[in-house]
């Protein structure tokens, strides 16, 4: 599941999950982790390549409509039941928050902000999730380690968007969009914990991608992206980036993520939140010529450390990137 993935992919009884964990092969686990670490981390650069010539909201909308349609058709072909009307309603809310607000904000911002910085800001999602879960009615207070992570994460974000880095790191509007996208994703993550969802996690993710893709497409049309779109500017690289996002980001990485949640401790799976930014920064520097000032890298290190504290202390495991 890539940055647009949206569902609680765990499931199954504790006994079933424990049995699956005992029988899974180590090479399969390592391969799945490699997919989540590398493929998700690389999606930030792919998004930046795509939005250089493609309208951001329409690109993201089409991407998720294609990925969601393929995943839905495959899961139904394998016998999974479709969502009820109530579950479709929940998928629409989740898709609007997680993909419309979360992924939509990221793809728009990457027109203005380097992909590496975007990934560092998105890495704060577990921090916002822990904070939102704490503030909601009946929410749980984070453990001391998570509280320390919250404080460190907020300090790291303040450092990243401070006046000293703003001119070098990217547009203030782009930075604000990424932060708002992270908050939207975090609220959506809290919502899907309690929302009605299909028995099949693949059907649940597909429904949310279909709904989120529709929301993004409507947003793009409302913003006039279709009228400004020039097909003559589309490059083979941009089309390849979209294909990469559909196949490797939304389908393969999601499948690996969903499989890991069924076979590996969630706290281990959550380590993607502080590995993805490293991958994104390295790829941005190596392949796109991006340069982040040393202060931004230091602030990013503080953000990644805060995520580690929140995850270890009881944080969440989702991202919009």
Secondary structure, 3 states (H helix, E strand, C coil): CCCCCCCCCCCCCHHHHHHHHHHCCHHHHHHHHHHHHHHHHHHHHHHHHHHCCCCHHHHHHHHHHHHHHHHHHHHHHCCCCCCCHHHHHHHHHHHHHHHHHHHHHHHHHCCCECHHHHHHHHCCHHHHHHHHHHHCCCCCCCCHHHHHHHHHHHHHHHHHCCHHHHHHHECHHHHHHHHHHHHHHHHHHHHHHHCCCCCCHHHHHHHHHHHHHHHHHHHHHHCCHHHHCCHHHCCHHHHHHHHHHHHHHHHHHHHHHHHHHHHCCHHHHCCHHHHHHHHHHHHHHHHHCCCCCHHHHHHHHHHHHHHHHHHHCCCCCCCCC
